[in-house]
């Protein structure tokens, strides 16, 4: 932190703009200067970033978002919340990269601010943007090896893109990879089947989807071979998958 700058005094000046003036215990008609304070908090946040004091930079952005909330400026409030979330996640990623002990207080802050951003987006009916942000935060959690939390966010993001298959495919792929890597084969099988069923509803004339369908049909086969479900409990679609790759089926292909 730059010793030549009195950050405490700057904060006092900013907070002074948010106080109502009192004379003899009576509040005057002067309103808090939320717009000025919001911009001042942003400026102070940039200063803290330059000095590599990321925690303080993020906290200043949260205060700026509160000022914008008072001004009913949802877009600016959202921007501040997302920037703050990004900063707190950045801190956690740096700690992980340097193998520094962390109690994940910055991650907790990031998720709390993310929840505020989601509330803002719901109020604005921004379903797609909410889904993209949820997916992005999920990717960061995956990088931090917070797999349970990332799975939850990926599942939430899926619901935002019911009519956008290309994005759903990306999310399904992340979910399947996480569950296979963590040896959660039952859930991986269920997710793979959901993706296959989703692809089968798409036009069969699209060769890229047909190739993807074939790829995940093989993934499902390997998961079934790992799990070895009892024949009497085998779902009909799983039985068809196993039957399609038996030696007898291979011989019927009449490959020269």
KEVEX-863012 format. One record per residue (C-alpha): residue number from 0; x, y, z. Coordinates in pm, 1 decimal, padded with zeros to 6 digits. Example, Ala and Ser with C-alpha at 12.3 -4.5 7.8 and 13.67 -1.06 7.14 Angstrom:
[rec 0 [01230.0 -00450.0 00780.0]];
[rec 1 [01367.0 -00106.0 00714.0]];
//
This chain:
[rec 0 [00000.0 00000.0 00000.0]];
[rec 1 [00136.3 00340.6 -00102.7]];
[rec 2 [00241.1 00521.0 00221.4]];
[rec 3 [00218.5 00861.0 00050.4]];
[rec 4 [-00159.1 00827.3 00007.5]];
[rec 5 [-00391.8 00863.7 00305.7]];
[rec 6 [-00649.9 00601.4 00215.3]];
[rec 7 [-00830.1 00638.3 00547.8]];
[rec 8 [-00884.7 01007.6 00485.8]];
[rec 9 [-01013.4 00933.5 00135.1]];
[rec 10 [-01263.1 00687.0 00280.5]];
[rec 11 [-01375.9 00940.1 00539.8]];
[rec 12 [-01432.7 01194.7 00264.9]];
[rec 13 [-01639.0 00948.3 00061.8]];
[rec 14 [-01848.6 00836.3 00357.1]];
[rec 15 [-01901.1 01201.5 00446.1]];
[rec 16 [-02088.5 01239.4 00118.2]];
[rec 17 [-02328.6 00965.6 00227.3]];
[rec 18 [-02421.1 01125.1 00558.4]];
[rec 19 [-02715.2 01354.4 00608.1]];
[rec 20 [-02635.7 01688.4 00771.3]];
[rec 21 [-02775.8 01739.2 01121.7]];
[rec 22 [-02830.1 02066.1 01305.3]];
[rec 23 [-02940.7 02037.9 01666.0]];
[rec 24 [-03039.9 01675.7 01613.3]];
[rec 25 [-03261.6 01761.8 01317.5]];
[rec 26 [-03183.0 01608.4 00978.6]];
[rec 27 [-03167.4 01868.2 00701.9]];
[rec 28 [-03311.0 01821.1 00356.0]];
[rec 29 [-02970.3 01757.2 00198.6]];
[rec 30 [-02962.3 01413.3 00038.7]];
[rec 31 [-02661.8 01180.6 00039.8]];
[rec 32 [-02446.6 01223.2 -00270.5]];
[rec 33 [-02471.0 00864.0 -00392.3]];
[rec 34 [-02354.5 00938.1 -00748.5]];
[rec 35 [-02037.2 01112.0 -00632.9]];
[rec 36 [-01966.5 00846.0 -00372.6]];
[rec 37 [-02014.0 00565.3 -00627.2]];
[rec 38 [-01756.5 00718.7 -00860.5]];
[rec 39 [-01518.8 00789.8 -00571.8]];
[rec 40 [-01537.5 00426.2 -00457.5]];
[rec 41 [-01455.5 00315.9 -00813.1]];
[rec 42 [-01156.7 00550.2 -00822.8]];
[rec 43 [-01033.7 00422.0 -00486.8]];
[rec 44 [-01080.5 00064.4 -00607.3]];
[rec 45 [-00858.7 00133.0 -00909.1]];
[rec 46 [-00596.8 00281.7 -00677.6]];
[rec 47 [-00601.6 -00027.2 -00457.3]];
[rec 48 [-00566.0 -00250.0 -00765.2]];
[rec 49 [-00259.9 -00057.2 -00876.3]];
[rec 50 [-00113.1 -00116.0 -00531.1]];
[rec 51 [-00207.9 -00487.2 -00551.8]];
[rec 52 [-00445.7 -00456.0 -00255.8]];
[rec 53 [-00712.3 -00663.5 -00425.7]];
[rec 54 [-00929.0 -00729.4 -00120.0]];
[rec 55 [-00975.3 -00357.5 -00059.3]];
[rec 56 [-01037.4 -00301.7 -00430.1]];
[rec 57 [-01319.9 -00555.3 -00422.4]];
[rec 58 [-01472.9 -00410.4 -00107.1]];
[rec 59 [-01474.8 -00062.0 -00261.5]];
[rec 60 [-01663.9 -00198.8 -00562.1]];
[rec 61 [-01924.7 -00351.0 -00331.2]];
[rec 62 [-01973.9 -00010.1 -00170.7]];
[rec 63 [-02001.7 00147.0 -00515.6]];
[rec 64 [-02269.0 -00108.0 -00610.2]];
[rec 65 [-02469.6 -00012.0 -00300.8]];
[rec 66 [-02459.1 00352.3 -00404.2]];
[rec 67 [-02583.9 00261.1 -00751.7]];
[rec 68 [-02857.1 00052.7 -00589.6]];
[rec 69 [-02976.0 00361.6 -00403.4]];
[rec 70 [-02976.9 00546.1 -00736.4]];
[rec 71 [-03187.2 00264.8 -00893.2]];
[rec 72 [-02915.8 00216.3 -01156.0]];
[rec 73 [-02938.6 -00160.7 -01199.4]];
[rec 74 [-02688.8 -00181.6 -01486.1]];
[rec 75 [-02412.7 00004.8 -01301.0]];
[rec 76 [-02487.5 -00188.1 -00982.8]];
[rec 77 [-02453.3 -00515.8 -01172.7]];
[rec 78 [-02124.7 -00407.8 -01329.2]];
[rec 79 [-01975.5 -00330.5 -00987.9]];
[rec 80 [-02096.0 -00662.1 -00844.4]];
[rec 81 [-01947.8 -00861.2 -01131.3]];
[rec 82 [-01615.1 -00679.1 -01109.8]];
[rec 83 [-01602.3 -00743.2 -00735.1]];
[rec 84 [-01681.1 -01111.8 -00787.1]];
[rec 85 [-01402.3 -01135.9 -01043.2]];
[rec 86 [-01152.1 -00973.7 -00806.9]];
[rec 87 [-01228.6 -01204.4 -00513.7]];
[rec 88 [-01203.9 -01511.6 -00739.3]];
[rec 89 [-00876.1 -01377.1 -00879.6]];
[rec 90 [-00737.6 -01362.9 -00525.7]];
[rec 91 [-00833.8 -01725.7 -00460.3]];
[rec 92 [-00677.9 -01838.8 -00789.4]];
[rec 93 [-00354.0 -01658.0 -00701.8]];
[rec 94 [-00345.2 -01825.0 -00360.3]];
[rec 95 [-00398.0 -02165.2 -00520.2]];
[rec 96 [-00129.3 -02107.0 -00783.7]];
[rec 97 [00123.6 -02012.4 -00514.0]];
[rec 98 [00015.1 -02294.5 -00277.5]];
[rec 99 [-00063.8 -02035.8 -00010.2]];
[rec 100 [-00279.8 -02137.7 00284.5]];
[rec 101 [-00632.3 -02006.0 00238.0]];
[rec 102 [-00943.8 -02017.7 00450.1]];
[rec 103 [-01143.3 -01925.7 00138.2]];
[rec 104 [-01285.3 -01608.1 00287.3]];
[rec 105 [-01243.3 -01436.6 -00049.9]];
[rec 106 [-01424.5 -01721.3 -00221.9]];
[rec 107 [-01710.4 -01684.8 00025.8]];
[rec 108 [-01721.2 -01313.2 -00053.1]];
[rec 109 [-01718.3 -01386.7 -00426.2]];
[rec 110 [-02014.2 -01623.9 -00398.0]];
[rec 111 [-02208.4 -01379.8 -00179.9]];
[rec 112 [-02156.2 -01098.2 -00430.7]];
[rec 113 [-02241.9 -01336.8 -00715.2]];
[rec 114 [-02575.1 -01407.9 -00544.4]];
[rec 115 [-02647.9 -01033.7 -00535.9]];
[rec 116 [-02565.7 -01013.4 -00906.9]];
[rec 117 [-02803.3 -01302.4 -00977.1]];
[rec 118 [-03079.9 -01125.1 -00785.4]];
[rec 119 [-03017.0 -00814.5 -00995.2]];
[rec 120 [-03037.6 -01014.8 -01318.8]];
[rec 121 [-03358.0 -01190.8 -01216.8]];
[rec 122 [-03518.5 -00855.1 -01148.7]];
[rec 123 [-03415.7 -00744.0 -01498.7]];
[rec 124 [-03533.9 -01073.6 -01651.3]];
[rec 125 [-03187.4 -01134.3 -01799.7]];
[rec 126 [-03204.9 -01514.2 -01813.0]];
[rec 127 [-02927.3 -01573.5 -02066.3]];
[rec 128 [-02682.0 -01334.9 -01903.3]];
[rec 129 [-02754.9 -01490.2 -01564.0]];
[rec 130 [-02683.6 -01833.2 -01710.5]];
[rec 131 [-02355.8 -01724.3 -01870.5]];
[rec 132 [-02234.3 -01566.3 -01547.6]];
[rec 133 [-02331.9 -01877.6 -01352.4]];
[rec 134 [-02138.7 -02092.7 -01601.6]];
[rec 135 [-01833.8 -01864.9 -01576.7]];
[rec 136 [-01832.4 -01874.5 -01196.3]];
[rec 137 [-01872.3 -02252.6 -01216.6]];
[rec 138 [-01560.1 -02273.8 -01435.1]];
[rec 139 [-01364.4 -02073.3 -01177.2]];
[rec 140 [-01486.4 -02302.8 -00899.5]];
[rec 141 [-01378.2 -02602.0 -01105.6]];
[rec 142 [-01031.0 -02447.0 -01141.4]];
[rec 143 [-01026.1 -02408.3 -00761.3]];
[rec 144 [-01121.1 -02778.4 -00731.5]];
[rec 145 [-01452.0 -02691.3 -00567.1]];
[rec 146 [-01623.1 -02959.9 -00769.7]];
[rec 147 [-01945.3 -02992.9 -00572.0]];
[rec 148 [-02012.2 -02620.1 -00593.2]];
[rec 149 [-01919.0 -02606.6 -00961.7]];
[rec 150 [-02154.0 -02897.0 -01041.9]];
[rec 151 [-02437.0 -02712.9 -00869.3]];
[rec 152 [-02374.8 -02396.9 -01071.0]];
[rec 153 [-02340.9 -02587.9 -01398.5]];
[rec 154 [-02675.8 -02755.0 -01329.9]];
[rec 155 [-02828.9 -02412.9 -01261.5]];
[rec 156 [-02682.3 -02276.3 -01584.9]];
[rec 157 [-02840.9 -02558.8 -01785.5]];
[rec 158 [-03187.4 -02434.9 -01692.3]];
[rec 159 [-03111.3 -02093.8 -01843.1]];
[rec 160 [-03043.5 -02233.7 -02190.5]];
[rec 161 [-03329.5 -02471.8 -02263.4]];
[rec 162 [-03358.2 -02327.4 -02615.3]];
[rec 163 [-02984.1 -02285.8 -02686.7]];
[rec 164 [-02845.6 -02633.0 -02752.2]];
[rec 165 [-02489.8 -02526.4 -02839.0]];
[rec 166 [-02439.0 -02371.4 -02494.3]];
[rec 167 [-02615.3 -02660.7 -02322.8]];
[rec 168 [-02371.1 -02900.6 -02488.6]];
[rec 169 [-02073.2 -02708.2 -02343.8]];
[rec 170 [-02224.9 -02723.4 -01996.3]];
[rec 171 [-02311.2 -03093.4 -02026.4]];
[rec 172 [-01953.6 -03167.6 -02131.8]];
[rec 173 [-01812.6 -02991.8 -01825.5]];
[rec 174 [-02052.0 -03178.9 -01597.2]];
[rec 175 [-01968.6 -03515.9 -01752.5]];
[rec 176 [-01593.1 -03453.9 -01731.4]];
[rec 177 [-01610.1 -03346.4 -01365.9]];
[rec 178 [-01817.0 -03647.2 -01266.2]];
[rec 179 [-01593.5 -03892.4 -01450.3]];
[rec 180 [-01275.5 -03734.4 -01308.1]];
[rec 181 [-01422.0 -03764.5 -00958.1]];
[rec 182 [-01535.1 -04123.6 -01025.5]];
[rec 183 [-01899.4 -04033.8 -00979.3]];
[rec 184 [-01992.8 -04274.0 -01256.1]];
[rec 185 [-02363.6 -04304.8 -01180.6]];
[rec 186 [-02420.0 -03931.3 -01212.4]];
[rec 187 [-02188.5 -03920.5 -01515.1]];
[rec 188 [-02400.5 -04190.1 -01681.0]];
[rec 189 [-02721.3 -04003.7 -01602.9]];
[rec 190 [-02579.4 -03676.4 -01738.6]];
[rec 191 [-02448.0 -03847.4 -02052.4]];
[rec 192 [-02789.6 -04000.5 -02112.4]];
[rec 193 [-02955.4 -03660.2 -02069.2]];
[rec 194 [-02719.3 -03514.6 -02330.0]];
[rec 195 [-02785.2 -03801.9 -02570.5]];
[rec 196 [-03160.8 -03759.4 -02534.1]];
[rec 197 [-03122.0 -03385.8 -02592.9]];
[rec 198 [-02918.1 -03447.4 -02908.7]];
[rec 199 [-03166.1 -03704.2 -03039.9]];
[rec 200 [-03436.1 -03437.0 -03038.0]];
[rec 201 [-03224.4 -03233.4 -03278.9]];
[rec 202 [-03231.0 -03266.9 -03656.4]];
[rec 203 [-03052.8 -03588.7 -03755.8]];
[rec 204 [-02932.0 -03417.1 -04073.9]];
[rec 205 [-02679.1 -03208.1 -03880.7]];
[rec 206 [-02356.3 -03406.2 -03912.9]];
[rec 207 [-02182.0 -03228.9 -03622.4]];
[rec 208 [-02458.7 -03332.4 -03383.6]];
[rec 209 [-02456.0 -03686.0 -03523.4]];
[rec 210 [-02083.7 -03714.5 -03454.5]];
[rec 211 [-02130.5 -03576.5 -03105.3]];
[rec 212 [-02413.0 -03821.8 -03047.6]];
[rec 213 [-02189.7 -04111.9 -03154.8]];
[rec 214 [-01909.5 -03990.1 -02927.4]];
[rec 215 [-02125.9 -03975.6 -02617.1]];
[rec 216 [-02290.6 -04304.4 -02702.8]];
[rec 217 [-01942.7 -04457.5 -02670.0]];
[rec 218 [-01886.4 -04264.7 -02344.7]];
[rec 219 [-02210.1 -04413.0 -02214.8]];
[rec 220 [-02090.9 -04758.7 -02319.3]];
[rec 221 [-01768.6 -04724.8 -02119.5]];
[rec 222 [-01960.1 -04598.4 -01815.9]];
[rec 223 [-02190.8 -04898.6 -01835.9]];
[rec 224 [-01889.6 -05130.6 -01857.2]];
[rec 225 [-01743.0 -04964.3 -01547.6]];
[rec 226 [-02067.2 -04980.9 -01348.0]];
[rec 227 [-02174.0 -05326.6 -01470.5]];
[rec 228 [-02540.8 -05286.7 -01375.0]];
[rec 229 [-02743.5 -05600.9 -01303.5]];
[rec 230 [-02919.6 -05723.5 -01621.2]];
[rec 231 [-03259.5 -05722.6 -01449.9]];
[rec 232 [-03216.5 -05356.1 -01353.1]];
[rec 233 [-03087.2 -05246.6 -01691.4]];
[rec 234 [-03281.9 -04971.1 -01863.1]];
[rec 235 [-03397.2 -05047.8 -02215.0]];
[rec 236 [-03185.1 -04771.4 -02371.4]];
[rec 237 [-02878.5 -04894.7 -02183.1]];
[rec 238 [-02945.8 -05247.7 -02304.7]];
[rec 239 [-02964.6 -05119.5 -02662.6]];
[rec 240 [-02631.4 -04943.3 -02619.8]];
[rec 241 [-02462.9 -05258.8 -02493.5]];
[rec 242 [-02624.6 -05467.1 -02766.3]];
[rec 243 [-02511.3 -05225.4 -03037.7]];
[rec 244 [-02146.5 -05283.6 -02949.2]];
[rec 245 [-02142.3 -05662.0 -02904.5]];
[rec 246 [-01925.0 -05874.3 -03130.3]];
[rec 247 [-02236.5 -06012.7 -03296.6]];
[rec 248 [-02349.9 -05662.4 -03390.0]];
[rec 249 [-02002.4 -05581.1 -03517.0]];
[rec 250 [-02005.1 -05885.2 -03745.4]];
[rec 251 [-02341.6 -05780.7 -03888.0]];
[rec 252 [-02185.4 -05461.2 -04016.8]];
[rec 253 [-02020.0 -05666.1 -04295.1]];
[rec 254 [-01703.3 -05456.0 -04293.7]];
[rec 255 [-01462.4 -05577.3 -04567.7]];
//
